[in-house]
């Protein structure tokens, strides 16, 4: 439905149109539009203009078609640089050229043929006869300053070394203070160290996916040195038997249900590795000059660790074993020399313990040094293999610069029984 006609709207007309001319207002509006377009033409605004030669250009080919393309209205054949030939030649292309014509092809570059990819990627670029060429890679590397990342790593390594030295000195002071305090104080310090090592052991097992009876393991490991000091070797056997019965009750009673063979296997390995080996410290304390025997074992173990670390850090080149890629043959040699030197000075000459005193000769201390030099690296490699199997770097982070307590006493755990049996064989006790 159409609405009423608005007479004031110049764009709205009645349905029945007539040939009458527009009224005054409409004529005025049309005149304004016409004058607007005339002003644009006078202002010189460009507009498209079709060329009349399009059909002929198609017959003449692409080159003529390029010349017959649409142009701006103000474009002309007269160049504004007629009086400047240099500018005209630089701006206007040659008459024979076309926008569709390919430029002159560049000269082909011939690359030398090679049979191997690494020859192309090699940095050893020989000097060309026409120029100096690239500098030698080694000279570039030597002349370039160290990267900030390398400097940060070196600084962090120095900081870790300093921290490890400070922590080592503190541990040495605690051990010396305990030995000076007597057998009970030494046994107490040994028990605390074994407890911390056991905690790290069972925590690492749980992170690796095992579910060991930790309570049973803690009880057996803590009881081992106490039973050894109280009842000797019979006390160690007694604790093992009770641990075996406790393991049976643990699974028969329903406390543990998941994979008893594997979980009990890793549990009893920890009891033997930490508890039984550490119990030899209690056996040494029960002997005459017991604290000095323990001190001798600690001194020789520390000498081996320090010698291996220092020499391996300074001159280590040859890997010792796949179980621990960071350990080197050079470090092993340095540790062996340091152990023998410590045995000769501290045990044979200074007569720490029964080795080298009236009941023996000075060569007994050297023999003990040889035994420790063999056992200590084997203990380190064994723990490294265990950590590699568990997929961890350190057993713990209790001791900055050293890892965990088990990482620190791993060699001592096997040196204690080695010292005990060496003393029995040499009959120095």
C-alpha positions in Angstrom: 0.0 0.0 0.0 1.5 3.3 -1.1 1.5 6.3 1.2 0.6 9.8 0.4 2.8 11.8 -1.9 5.1 14.3 -0.3 5.2 17.4 -2.5 8.3 18.7 -0.7 10.4 15.6 -1.6 12.0 16.1 -5.0 12.7 12.3 -5.4 9.1 11.2 -4.9 6.6 11.6 -7.8 3.1 10.4 -8.3 2.4 7.0 -9.9 1.0 8.4 -13.1 4.0 10.3 -14.5 3.5 13.0 -17.1 5.7 14.8 -19.5 5.4 18.0 -17.6 8.7 19.7 -16.8 9.9 19.7 -13.1 8.8 22.4 -10.9 11.2 25.1 -9.7 12.6 23.3 -6.7 13.4 20.1 -8.6 15.0 22.2 -11.4 17.1 24.0 -8.9 18.3 20.7 -7.3 19.3 19.3 -10.8 21.1 22.4 -11.6 23.2 22.1 -8.4 24.1 18.5 -9.3 25.2 19.5 -12.8 27.3 22.4 -11.5 29.0 20.0 -9.0 30.2 17.7 -11.7 31.3 20.6 -13.8 33.4 21.9 -10.9 35.1 18.4 -10.6 36.0 18.5 -14.3 37.4 22.0 -14.0 39.5 21.0 -11.0 41.3 18.5 -13.2 40.4 15.3 -11.3 41.5 12.2 -13.2 39.0 9.7 -14.6 39.2 6.7 -16.7 39.1 7.0 -20.5 38.8 4.0 -22.7 41.0 4.0 -25.8 39.5 3.6 -29.2 42.2 1.4 -30.4 41.4 -1.7 -28.2 40.2 -3.9 -31.1 43.2 -3.1 -33.2 45.5 -3.8 -30.3 44.2 -7.3 -29.9 45.1 -8.0 -33.5 48.6 -6.6 -33.1 49.5 -8.8 -30.1 50.4 -8.2 -26.4 52.9 -5.5 -27.0 50.3 -3.2 -28.7 47.8 -4.1 -26.1 50.1 -2.8 -23.4 50.2 0.5 -25.3 46.4 0.6 -25.6 45.7 0.1 -21.9 43.5 2.5 -20.1 45.2 5.8 -19.2 44.5 8.6 -16.9 42.7 11.5 -18.5 45.6 13.9 -17.9 48.1 11.5 -19.4 49.7 12.9 -22.6 52.4 11.9 -25.0 54.3 15.0 -24.2 57.0 14.4 -21.6 57.3 17.1 -18.8 61.0 16.6 -19.0 61.5 17.6 -22.6 64.2 20.1 -21.7 65.9 17.5 -19.4 66.9 14.5 -21.6 68.6 12.7 -18.7 65.5 12.6 -16.6 63.3 11.7 -19.6 65.5 8.8 -20.5 65.6 7.6 -16.9 61.8 7.7 -16.4 60.5 6.7 -19.8 61.3 3.1 -21.0 62.8 2.4 -24.4 60.4 2.2 -27.3 61.1 -1.4 -27.9 60.5 -2.5 -24.3 57.2 -3.8 -23.0 55.9 -4.3 -19.5 55.2 -8.0 -20.3 58.7 -8.6 -21.7 61.0 -10.6 -19.5 64.2 -8.7 -18.5 67.6 -9.9 -19.5 68.4 -13.2 -17.7 71.1 -13.0 -15.1 74.3 -14.9 -15.6 74.0 -18.4 -14.2 76.0 -19.3 -11.1 77.8 -22.5 -11.3 78.2 -24.3 -7.9 81.0 -26.8 -7.4 79.8 -30.4 -7.4 80.3 -32.3 -4.3 79.8 -35.9 -3.4 79.0 -35.5 0.3 76.6 -33.2 2.1 79.1 -32.5 4.9 81.5 -30.9 2.4 78.8 -28.3 1.6 78.2 -27.7 5.3 81.9 -27.6 6.2 83.2 -24.4 7.8 86.6 -24.8 6.3 86.2 -22.4 3.5 89.4 -21.9 1.5 90.5 -18.5 0.5 89.7 -17.6 -3.1 92.4 -16.2 -5.3 90.5 -12.9 -5.8 89.9 -12.2 -2.1 90.9 -12.9 1.4 88.0 -15.3 2.0 86.5 -16.1 5.4 88.7 -16.4 8.5 89.5 -19.7 10.0 86.7 -21.1 12.3 89.2 -21.7 15.1 90.4 -18.2 14.9 86.9 -16.9 15.0 86.0 -19.0 18.0 89.1 -18.1 19.9 88.8 -14.4 19.2 85.1 -14.3 20.1 84.3 -13.4 23.8 82.7 -16.0 26.1 78.9 -16.0 25.9 77.0 -14.8 29.0 75.5 -18.3 29.4 78.9 -19.9 29.6 80.0 -17.3 32.1 76.9 -17.9 34.2 77.5 -21.7 34.1 81.1 -21.2 35.2 80.1 -18.9 38.0 77.4 -21.4 39.2 80.0 -24.2 39.0 82.4 -22.3 41.2 79.6 -21.4 43.6 78.7 -25.1 43.9 82.3 -26.1 44.5 82.6 -23.6 47.3 79.4 -24.7 48.8 80.5 -28.4 48.6 83.8 -27.5 50.4 82.0 -25.7 53.2 79.5 -28.5 53.7 82.3 -31.1 53.7 84.2 -29.2 56.3 81.1 -29.0 58.5 80.5 -32.7 58.2 84.1 -33.4 59.0 83.8 -31.3 62.1 80.7 -33.2 63.2 82.4 -36.5 62.8 85.6 -35.4 64.6 83.5 -34.0 67.5 81.5 -37.3 67.7 84.7 -39.4 67.7 86.2 -37.2 70.4 83.0 -37.7 72.4 83.4 -41.4 72.6 81.8 -44.6 71.3 78.2 -43.6 72.2 78.4 -40.2 70.5 79.9 -41.8 67.4 77.2 -44.5 67.4 74.5 -41.8 67.6 75.9 -39.8 64.7 76.2 -43.0 62.7 72.6 -43.9 63.5 71.3 -40.4 62.4 73.3 -40.7 59.1 71.8 -44.1 58.4 68.3 -42.9 59.2 68.6 -40.0 56.7 70.0 -42.3 54.1 67.1 -44.8 54.6 64.6 -42.0 54.2 66.2 -41.0 50.9 66.3 -44.6 49.7 62.6 -45.3 50.3 61.5 -41.9 48.9 63.4 -42.6 45.7 61.8 -46.0 45.4 58.4 -44.5 45.7 59.2 -41.9 43.1 60.3 -44.8 40.8 56.9 -46.6 41.2 57.7 -49.1 43.9 55.6 -49.5 47.1 58.0 -50.8 49.7 57.1 -51.5 53.3 59.0 -48.4 54.5 58.1 -48.8 58.2 59.7 -52.3 58.2 62.8 -51.0 56.4 63.3 -48.0 58.8 63.0 -50.3 61.8 65.6 -52.8 60.5 68.1 -50.2 59.3 68.0 -48.3 62.6 68.3 -51.5 64.7 71.3 -52.8 62.7 74.2 -50.7 64.2 72.7 -50.8 67.7 72.4 -54.6 67.6 75.9 -54.9 66.1 77.4 -52.8 68.8 75.4 -54.7 71.5 75.7 -58.3 70.3 78.3 -58.2 67.6 77.7 -60.1 64.3 75.0 -62.1 65.9 72.9 -59.0 66.4 73.0 -58.3 62.6 71.7 -61.8 61.9 69.0 -61.4 64.5 67.7 -58.2 62.9 67.6 -59.8 59.5 65.6 -62.7 60.7 63.1 -60.4 62.4 62.9 -58.3 59.3 62.0 -61.4 57.3 59.2 -62.4 59.6 57.9 -58.9 59.6 57.8 -58.9 55.8 55.7 -62.0 55.9 53.2 -60.5 58.3 53.2 -57.3 56.3 51.7 -59.0 53.2 49.9 -61.9 54.9 48.1 -59.5 57.2 47.0 -57.4 54.2 49.0 -54.2 54.9 50.8 -54.6 51.6 49.1 -56.1 48.6 50.9 -54.9 45.4 53.7 -57.0 43.9 55.3 -58.4 47.1 58.3 -59.9 45.4 59.6 -56.8 43.8 58.7 -54.5 46.7 60.3 -56.8 49.3 63.3 -57.2 47.0 64.1 -53.5 46.9 63.3 -53.2 50.6 65.7 -55.9 51.7 68.3 -54.6 49.3 68.1 -51.3 51.1 68.3 -53.0 54.5 71.5 -54.8 53.4 73.0 -51.9 51.5 72.4 -49.3 54.2 71.7 -51.2 57.4 74.1 -54.2 57.3 76.9 -52.2 55.8 76.4 -49.4 58.3 76.3 -51.9 61.1 80.0 -52.6 60.6 80.5 -49.2 62.1 79.0 -50.6 65.3 81.3 -53.7 65.0 84.3 -51.4 64.7 83.2 -49.4 67.7 83.0 -52.5 69.8 86.7 -53.3 69.0 89.7 -51.8 70.9 90.4 -48.3 69.6 87.0 -48.5 67.9 86.5 -44.7 67.4 89.9 -44.4 65.8 89.2 -47.3 63.4 86.0 -45.5 62.3 88.1 -42.3 62.0 90.6 -44.1 59.8 87.9 -45.3 57.5 86.3 -41.9 57.3 89.7 -40.2 56.6 90.7 -42.6 53.8 87.2 -42.4 52.2 87.3 -38.6 52.3 90.8 -38.6 50.8 89.7 -40.7 47.9 86.7 -38.5 47.2 88.7 -35.3 47.3 91.5 -36.7 45.1 89.2 -38.1 42.5 87.1 -34.9 42.4 90.1 -32.6 42.1 92.1 -34.5 39.5 89.0 -35.5 37.5 87.8 -31.9 37.5 91.2 -30.6 36.3 92.4 -33.3 33.9 89.6 -35.8 33.5 89.3 -36.9 29.9 88.8 -40.7 29.7 85.4 -42.0 31.0 85.7 -44.7 33.6 82.3 -46.5 33.3 79.0 -46.2 31.5 77.3 -46.4 34.9 78.7 -42.9 35.7 79.9 -40.9 32.7 81.1 -38.1 34.9 83.8 -40.3 36.5 87.1 -40.6 34.7 90.2 -42.8 34.7 92.3 -39.7 35.6 90.0 -39.1 38.6 90.4 -42.7 39.7 94.2 -42.4 39.5 94.1 -39.2 41.5 91.8 -40.7 44.1 94.1 -43.8 44.5 97.2 -41.6 45.0 95.4 -39.4 47.5 94.2 -42.5 49.5 97.6 -44.1 49.6 99.1 -40.8 50.7 96.6 -40.3 53.5 97.1 -43.9 54.6 100.8 -43.4 54.8 100.7 -40.1 56.6 97.7 -40.3 58.9 97.5 -44.0 59.7 101.1 -45.3 59.4 103.1 -42.2 60.5 100.7 -40.4 62.8 99.4 -43.9 64.0 95.7 -43.2 63.9 94.1 -46.4 65.1 95.8 -49.7 65.7 97.5 -49.7 62.2 101.2 -48.8 62.5 101.4 -48.8 66.3 103.0 -51.4 68.5 100.7 -54.2 67.5 101.5 -53.8 63.8 103.9 -52.3 61.3 103.6 -49.2 59.2 103.0 -51.3 56.1 99.6 -52.3 57.5 98.4 -48.7 57.0 99.4 -48.8 53.4 97.6 -52.2 52.9 94.4 -50.6 54.3 94.9 -47.7 51.9 95.1 -50.1 49.0 92.0 -51.9 50.1 90.1 -48.6 50.4 91.4 -47.4 47.1 89.8 -50.4 45.4 86.5 -50.5 47.4 85.6 -46.8 47.4 85.3 -46.4 43.6 83.4 -49.6 43.3 80.9 -48.3 45.9 80.6 -45.0 44.0 79.9 -46.8 40.7 77.4 -49.2 42.3 75.4 -46.3 43.6 75.6 -44.5 40.3 74.2 -47.6 38.6 71.3 -47.8 41.0 70.5 -44.1 40.5 70.6 -44.6 36.7 68.2 -47.5 37.1 65.8 -45.4 39.2 66.1 -42.5 36.8 67.4 -39.9 39.3 70.6 -37.8 39.5 70.9 -37.6 43.3 69.2 -39.6 46.1 68.4 -36.3 47.9 69.2 -32.6 48.3 69.9 -32.4 52.0 73.5 -31.5 51.6 74.1 -28.6 49.1 76.9 -29.5 46.7 76.8 -33.2 47.7 73.3 -34.3 47.0 71.7 -36.4 49.7 73.2 -38.2 52.7 73.3 -41.5 50.8 75.2 -39.8 48.1 77.8 -38.6 50.6 78.2 -41.9 52.6 77.9 -44.4 49.7 81.6 -45.2 49.6 81.9 -45.2 53.4 79.1 -47.9 53.6 81.4 -50.4 51.9 84.7 -49.0 53.4 83.4 -49.8 56.9 83.2 -53.6 56.3 86.4 -53.5 54.3 88.2 -51.8 57.2 86.7 -54.4 59.7 87.9 -57.4 57.7 91.3 -55.9 56.9 91.9 -55.3 60.6 90.9 -59.0 61.4 93.2 -60.4 58.6 96.2 -58.2 59.6 95.5 -59.1 63.3 95.9 -55.6 64.4 92.9 -55.9 66.8 
